[in-house]
Structures are given as structure tokens and as C-alpha cells.
Amino acid sequence: MSIIKNSDTDTSNKQLPKLTRKQANFVKGILENPKVSAVKIAQETYNASTYNSANQIAVENLQKPTILMHLQN
């Protein structure tokens, strides 16, 4: 008896969506430095001049499904 996988639920063969260079650096920063805040990483990655700008970028990035997919894998 063989098990048939439903292609809709099997995500092992699917490629993750592409990220921009800055998004990829943001994800890499979070994965490599889990103790550093996302705001600090956004400030460095995006050259944000103020804390509020970096905070807004971090919040927006962490709500994007493509970035979340990369963080979960």
C-alpha cells in the first residue's frame, strides 16, 4: 500500500518566493542574530535615519508573507 501525497499540502518541493536584496539581508540578520531586535536590524539594513523609521520598516517587513516564509524555513 503506497501513500499518495496531496500536492497542495506538500511544500517540500516548492521554492520560496524571491526577496529583494535588502529583504534578504533583513531576514539573514534576524536569523543570524536572534537576540538583536528587528528594529536594529532594519536600521542597519535599510540605513534608516531614525528609530521610528526603522521601527516602521521592521513592522512592515514582519507582516509580509514572503519574509515570514523565509523566517520559518
C-alpha positions as CSV (number, residue, x, y, z in Angstrom):
1,M,0.0,0.0,0.0
2,S,1.5,3.3,-1.0
3,I,0.8,6.7,0.4
4,I,-0.2,9.4,-2.1
5,K,0.7,13.0,-1.1
6,N,-1.6,15.8,-1.9
7,S,0.4,18.2,-4.0
8,D,-1.4,21.2,-2.4
9,T,-0.1,20.3,1.1
10,D,3.4,19.1,0.2
11,T,5.6,22.2,0.2
12,S,8.9,20.4,0.4
13,N,9.5,20.7,-3.4
14,K,8.3,24.3,-3.7
15,Q,10.7,27.1,-3.9
16,L,10.4,30.1,-1.5
17,P,9.4,33.4,-3.1
18,K,12.3,35.7,-4.0
19,L,13.2,38.6,-1.7
20,T,14.8,41.9,-2.6
21,R,18.5,42.3,-1.6
22,K,17.5,44.4,1.5
23,Q,14.8,42.0,2.5
24,A,17.2,39.1,2.2
25,N,19.7,40.9,4.4
26,F,17.0,41.7,6.9
27,V,16.0,38.0,7.1
28,K,19.6,37.0,7.3
29,G,20.2,39.5,10.1
30,I,17.3,38.2,12.1
31,L,18.3,34.5,11.7
32,E,21.9,35.1,12.5
33,N,21.3,37.4,15.4
34,P,18.1,36.2,17.2
35,K,18.9,38.4,20.3
36,V,19.1,41.6,18.3
37,S,15.8,43.5,17.7
38,A,14.3,43.6,14.3
39,V,14.3,47.4,14.6
40,K,18.1,47.5,15.0
41,I,18.5,45.1,12.0
42,A,16.1,47.2,9.9
43,Q,18.1,50.4,10.9
44,E,21.3,48.8,9.7
45,T,20.0,47.1,6.6
46,Y,17.9,50.0,5.3
47,N,20.1,52.9,6.6
48,A,17.1,54.3,8.4
49,S,18.0,57.7,9.9
50,T,15.6,57.5,12.9
51,Y,14.4,54.8,15.3
52,N,10.8,55.5,14.2
53,S,11.7,54.9,10.5
54,A,13.5,51.6,11.4
55,N,10.6,50.5,13.6
56,Q,8.1,51.1,10.7
57,I,10.2,49.2,8.3
58,A,10.6,46.3,10.7
59,V,6.9,46.2,11.4
60,E,6.0,46.2,7.7
61,N,8.6,43.6,6.9
62,L,7.5,41.2,9.6
63,Q,3.9,41.4,8.2
64,K,4.9,40.4,4.7
65,P,4.1,36.7,3.9
66,T,7.2,36.2,1.8
67,I,9.5,37.3,4.7
68,L,7.6,35.2,7.2
69,M,8.0,32.2,4.9
70,H,11.8,32.7,4.8
71,L,12.0,33.1,8.6
72,Q,10.0,29.9,9.2
73,N,12.3,27.8,7.0
